Structure formats: structure tokens, C-alpha cells
Amino acid sequence: MSLTLNHVSVPPLRLGLTQWSHPSWQHHFYPPGTKTADRLARYAEVFNTVEGNTTFYASPSSTSVANWAAATPDTFRFTFKFPQTITHQCQLRHAQTLTQDFITLMAPLHEKVGQWTIQLPARFGPEGLPALAVFLKQLPADFSVGVEVRHPAFFAKGDAERQLNRLLLEHKANRVIMDSRPVFAAKPDSPAIIDAQQKKPRVPVHAIATHDAPMVRFIGHPTLDENAAFFTPWIAKLQHWMNEGKTPYLMIHTSDNDQAPALAAALYQRLELSPPLASVQRAAQSQQFSLL
């Protein structure tokens, strides 16, 4: 069994994964016989957003950008990260040319980008806020932007965090919320878990909406049922944001992302939203889950 979102109406929440192509999904997520080049189109039949990590590491070719646009319906929304050359190497300073080149390259997808993500390194602290303000001001006014910070000062509930939140509110930028509690609750007994615990930030969960599309990145426990307790508080929070007219983005990770589709579907069912997830019959069986 696999699951699909109804694309007929604008969803109250955007649900997606951190990638659209994964080799192991060929056995339990994509329809049988799916070619690598068709994975995005098949992914977009199930989920209505995706976290585009690929642009963080390298700029895609113009052909790839055009293909991504053609493979997805008009209601689909990407969330692409700005390249690390801009966010990590330059730390948003003196990066106007790099930024404009990237924006121009991605032009065929502008209408399908639900959020442009600025993921900042842990060394980007309070002293960098003026650079963030300048960078946000220079972006096109119609861009929806998310900002992910990792410096401890931005989670200390002090002046630095208040300054950050005020800046995001002023520039109508969303604060990306990382919930890595589930993956850090797992025993480091596999290479995938060890790698995730070494690379993922272990920061407090500050469920703050600074604009109308708050993004939650939920990094799951490898035992699917163990995620239920961690996700329970999000049910009320996400519903509260939707009641306020916001459109949250819920991006689901797992340590190796093999189980990410099953976890995403199970968590979405707990939200009891309309449109519901409807089952689609496929010959390949998805992984089983019981988070209900």
C-alpha cells in the first residue's frame, strides 16, 4: 500500500521529504518499473512538497531545472536551499552576484518554489544578523523565505534570539524549526544512526512562527512507533497555525531516509486533515507502520 495526497484543492499543510529520489524506495514506494528519470513525477503524485537539498551542494544544470518544472503539477511546491557557497562560505556577505546567478538559474521554477531556505552554519552567530538583514532585503519581494539557524545563542531565549525573531518578523521570513529529538533518542547502533547523530544539529525545539509558512523538519526515530510521543505536541501546534490561516511545511527525515515515506504518511494520518491521504494500490508493498 502507498499513499497519495489529493492535489485538487490547496492543502492546509505541505507534507514532504528531504529528497525525491532514493534507491531503496524502488522496492516499496515507487510503482514497479519506475525509471530513475521518472522518480520526481511519481513522488509528486504522493507528496505536495520536497526539500531540495541538491542546490545546497551544487547548482543544477538549466536542463535539470526545466525537467523538474515539467515533472511536477502546478500545485506542487519545492523548498530549495541557497547554495552553501552563499550561506556557509560567504555567510551571506558579498554574495550578490552568486545569489543573482542562482535566482536566474532557477527562474523556470520560481512559481513552484514554496520557500527558499537559508540554512546557516553553527558559527553564524548574533554578529551575523546585520548581514542576514541585508540579504533578506535584497531578495525579490515575492519570495517566501525560511531561515534555519544553529548557533546556540539563537536558542537561549535571550537578546540574540529576540533580535533574530524580530528581524524575521520584520522581513516576513519564516523561522525553520528543527526537531531532532527522535533521532537523538535512538541508540547509536547502526552506521546510519551514528552518521545522523554526528551531522544533525541537536538544538532545542522552539516552535515559533514568524511568518505564514512555518517549516518543521522532523528527524525521525528508526523505530517508527517511537515517533508517536515526539509528534503528539505537533498535532496541536500545526492545527493552531492552520487555524490562524498559515500553511505549515512538515518535512520528514529518517536517518537514512529509507523509512521516510512510511513515517510521513503515518504522521499525516494522525493530523486527521482534509484532504485525507487516500490509498493507491501498487504491486509493491510499502513498509508497515502503526502510529495510529
C-alpha positions as CSV (number, residue, x, y, z in Angstrom):
1,M,0.0,0.0,0.0
2,S,1.2,3.5,-0.7
3,L,-0.4,6.9,0.0
4,T,-1.2,9.9,-2.1
5,L,-2.3,13.5,-1.4
6,N,-5.3,14.9,-3.2
7,H,-4.0,17.8,-5.4
8,V,-7.4,19.1,-6.3
9,S,-7.5,21.9,-3.7
10,V,-4.8,23.9,-1.9
11,P,-3.8,21.8,1.1
12,P,-3.9,23.2,4.6
13,L,-0.4,21.8,5.2
14,R,2.5,20.9,2.9
15,L,3.9,17.5,3.6
16,G,7.2,16.2,2.1
17,L,10.5,14.5,2.4
18,T,14.1,15.7,2.1
19,Q,14.6,14.1,-1.3
20,W,12.5,12.7,-4.1
21,S,15.0,10.0,-5.3
22,H,16.1,7.1,-3.1
23,P,17.3,3.7,-4.4
24,S,15.6,1.7,-1.7
25,W,12.2,3.3,-2.5
26,Q,12.2,1.4,-5.7
27,H,11.1,-1.6,-3.7
28,H,8.4,-0.1,-1.5
29,F,7.4,3.4,-2.7
30,Y,7.7,4.0,-6.4
31,P,5.4,2.0,-8.7
32,P,7.1,-1.1,-10.2
33,G,9.2,-0.3,-13.2
34,T,9.7,3.4,-12.3
35,K,12.8,4.7,-14.1
36,T,15.2,7.0,-12.3
37,A,14.2,9.9,-14.5
38,D,10.6,9.5,-13.6
39,R,11.0,9.4,-9.8
40,L,10.2,13.0,-9.2
41,A,6.9,12.7,-11.1
42,R,6.0,9.6,-9.1
43,Y,7.0,11.4,-5.8
44,A,4.8,14.3,-6.7
45,E,1.8,12.0,-7.1
46,V,2.1,11.3,-3.3
47,F,3.6,14.4,-1.7
48,N,3.0,18.1,-2.4
49,T,6.4,19.5,-1.4
50,V,10.0,18.4,-1.2
51,E,13.1,19.8,0.4
52,G,15.6,20.5,-2.4
53,N,18.9,19.7,-0.7
54,T,20.7,19.3,-4.1
55,T,21.0,23.0,-4.6
56,F,22.9,23.4,-1.3
57,Y,25.8,21.3,-2.6
58,A,25.9,22.3,-6.3
59,S,23.9,24.3,-8.7
60,P,21.8,22.2,-11.1
61,S,22.0,22.4,-14.8
62,S,19.4,24.5,-16.7
63,T,18.2,21.2,-18.2
64,S,17.6,19.7,-14.8
65,V,15.7,22.8,-13.7
66,A,13.4,22.6,-16.7
67,N,12.9,18.9,-16.2
68,W,11.9,19.4,-12.5
69,A,9.4,22.0,-13.6
70,A,7.9,19.7,-16.2
71,A,7.7,16.7,-13.9
72,T,5.5,18.3,-11.2
73,P,1.9,19.6,-11.2
74,D,1.2,23.3,-10.8
75,T,0.1,22.7,-7.2
76,F,3.5,21.2,-6.2
77,R,5.9,23.3,-4.2
78,F,9.7,22.9,-3.9
79,T,11.7,24.3,-1.0
80,F,15.2,24.9,-2.4
81,K,18.2,25.7,-0.2
82,F,20.5,28.5,-1.2
83,P,23.9,27.1,-2.2
84,Q,26.5,26.6,0.6
85,T,28.8,28.9,-1.3
86,I,26.4,31.7,-0.3
87,T,25.3,30.6,3.2
88,H,28.4,28.9,4.5
89,Q,31.5,30.1,2.6
90,C,30.4,33.8,2.2
91,Q,28.0,33.7,5.2
92,L,25.7,36.0,3.2
93,R,28.3,38.7,2.8
94,H,29.5,39.9,-0.7
95,A,27.4,37.3,-2.3
96,Q,25.2,39.4,-4.5
97,T,26.5,38.0,-7.8
98,L,26.3,34.4,-6.6
99,T,22.8,35.0,-5.4
100,Q,21.5,36.6,-8.5
101,D,23.1,33.9,-10.7
102,F,21.3,31.2,-8.6
103,I,18.0,33.1,-8.8
104,T,18.3,33.5,-12.5
105,L,19.2,29.8,-13.0
106,M,16.1,28.7,-11.0
107,A,13.7,31.1,-12.9
108,P,11.7,28.3,-14.6
109,L,10.7,27.1,-11.1
110,H,10.0,30.4,-9.4
111,E,6.2,29.8,-9.4
112,K,6.7,26.3,-7.9
113,V,9.0,27.3,-5.1
114,G,7.1,27.5,-1.9
115,Q,10.0,28.5,0.2
116,W,13.7,29.5,-0.4
117,T,15.7,28.2,2.6
118,I,18.7,30.0,4.0
119,Q,20.4,27.3,6.1
120,L,23.1,28.9,8.2
121,P,26.1,27.2,9.9
122,A,26.5,26.9,13.6
123,R,29.3,29.5,13.5
124,F,26.8,32.1,12.2
125,G,26.0,33.9,15.4
126,P,24.4,37.2,16.6
127,E,27.1,39.3,14.9
128,G,25.9,38.0,11.6
129,L,22.3,39.3,11.9
130,P,23.1,42.6,10.1
131,A,24.3,40.5,7.1
132,L,21.1,38.4,7.3
133,A,19.0,41.6,7.3
134,V,20.8,43.0,4.2
135,F,20.5,39.6,2.4
136,L,16.8,39.3,3.1
137,K,16.2,42.9,2.0
138,Q,17.9,42.2,-1.4
139,L,15.8,39.2,-2.3
140,P,12.8,39.6,-4.6
141,A,9.7,40.8,-2.6
142,D,7.6,37.9,-3.7
143,F,10.0,35.2,-2.5
144,S,8.8,33.2,0.6
145,V,11.9,32.6,2.7
146,G,12.8,30.3,5.5
147,V,15.8,30.8,7.8
148,E,17.4,27.9,9.7
149,V,19.9,28.9,12.4
150,R,22.1,26.6,14.5
151,H,24.1,28.9,16.8
152,P,23.4,28.2,20.5
153,A,22.7,31.9,21.2
154,F,19.6,31.7,19.0
155,F,18.1,29.1,21.2
156,A,18.9,30.7,24.6
157,K,15.8,32.8,24.8
158,G,17.9,35.9,25.3
159,D,18.6,39.1,23.5
160,A,20.1,37.3,20.5
161,E,17.1,35.1,19.9
162,R,14.7,38.0,20.3
163,Q,16.7,40.1,17.8
164,L,16.6,37.2,15.4
165,N,12.9,36.7,15.7
166,R,12.2,40.5,15.3
167,L,14.3,40.5,12.2
168,L,12.4,37.6,10.7
169,L,9.1,39.2,11.6
170,E,10.2,42.5,10.0
171,H,11.2,40.8,6.8
172,K,8.3,38.4,6.7
173,A,10.7,35.4,6.8
174,N,9.8,32.0,8.4
175,R,12.0,30.5,11.1
176,V,12.8,26.9,10.2
177,I,12.2,24.6,13.2
178,M,14.4,21.6,13.7
179,D,13.0,18.7,15.8
180,S,15.9,16.3,16.1
181,R,14.8,14.8,19.4
182,P,13.6,11.5,17.9
183,V,16.9,10.6,16.1
184,F,19.0,11.5,19.2
185,A,16.7,9.3,21.3
186,A,17.8,6.3,19.2
187,K,20.6,4.0,20.2
188,P,23.7,4.6,18.1
189,D,23.7,1.0,16.9
190,S,23.9,1.4,13.2
191,P,26.1,3.4,10.8
192,A,23.1,5.4,9.6
193,I,22.1,6.5,13.2
194,I,25.7,7.2,14.1
195,D,26.1,9.4,11.0
196,A,22.9,11.2,11.6
197,Q,23.7,11.9,15.2
198,Q,27.1,13.3,14.2
199,K,25.7,15.6,11.4
200,K,22.3,16.7,12.6
201,P,22.1,19.7,15.0
202,R,21.0,18.9,18.5
203,V,19.2,22.2,19.3
204,P,16.1,22.9,21.4
205,V,12.7,22.9,19.7
206,H,11.4,26.5,19.5
207,A,8.1,26.2,17.7
208,I,7.9,29.9,16.6
209,A,6.0,31.1,13.6
210,T,7.5,34.4,12.3
211,H,5.5,34.4,9.1
212,D,2.8,32.4,7.3
213,A,4.7,29.3,6.3
214,P,6.5,27.9,9.3
215,M,8.6,24.9,8.4
216,V,9.1,21.9,10.8
217,R,11.9,19.5,10.0
218,F,11.1,16.3,11.9
219,I,14.0,13.9,12.1
220,G,12.5,10.5,13.0
221,H,13.5,7.6,15.2
222,P,14.4,4.5,13.2
223,T,11.7,2.5,15.1
224,L,8.6,4.1,13.6
225,D,6.3,3.6,16.5
226,E,8.8,5.5,18.8
227,N,8.0,8.7,16.9
228,A,4.4,8.9,18.2
229,A,5.2,10.6,21.5
230,F,7.6,13.1,19.9
231,F,5.0,14.0,17.3
232,T,2.0,14.4,19.6
233,P,2.7,18.0,20.6
234,W,3.0,19.0,16.9
235,I,-0.6,17.9,16.3
236,A,-2.0,20.8,18.3
237,K,0.7,23.3,17.2
238,L,0.2,22.6,13.5
239,Q,-3.5,22.8,13.9
240,H,-3.2,26.1,15.7
241,W,-1.1,27.5,12.9
242,M,-3.6,26.3,10.3
243,N,-6.5,27.9,12.2
244,E,-4.6,31.2,12.0
245,G,-4.5,30.9,8.2
246,K,-0.9,29.8,8.0
247,T,0.3,27.0,5.7
248,P,2.9,24.9,7.6
249,Y,5.5,22.8,5.9
250,L,6.2,19.4,7.5
251,M,9.4,17.9,6.2
252,I,10.1,14.3,7.3
253,H,13.6,12.8,7.7
254,T,14.8,9.5,8.9
255,S,18.5,8.6,9.4
256,D,18.9,7.0,6.0
257,N,15.5,8.1,4.7
258,D,14.6,4.6,3.8
259,Q,11.6,4.7,6.0
260,A,10.7,8.4,5.4
261,P,7.7,7.8,3.2
262,A,6.1,5.4,5.6
263,L,6.8,7.7,8.6
264,A,5.4,10.8,6.8
265,A,2.2,9.0,5.8
266,A,1.7,7.8,9.4
267,L,2.3,11.2,11.0
268,Y,0.0,12.9,8.4
269,Q,-2.8,10.5,9.3
270,R,-2.6,11.5,12.9
271,L,-3.3,15.1,11.9
272,E,-6.8,14.0,10.5
273,L,-6.7,16.7,7.8
274,S,-8.8,17.2,4.7
275,P,-7.9,16.4,2.0
276,P,-7.1,13.0,3.5
277,L,-4.4,10.6,2.4
278,A,-6.0,8.2,0.0
279,S,-4.5,4.8,-0.6
280,V,-3.3,3.9,-4.1
281,Q,-3.0,0.2,-5.0
282,R,0.5,-0.8,-6.1
283,A,2.1,-4.2,-6.6
284,A,5.0,-3.4,-4.3
285,Q,4.0,-3.2,-0.6
286,S,5.2,-0.2,1.4
287,Q,6.8,-0.7,4.8
288,Q,4.3,-1.3,7.6
289,F,3.6,1.3,10.2
290,S,1.1,1.5,13.2
291,L,1.4,5.0,14.6
292,L,-2.4,5.4,14.8
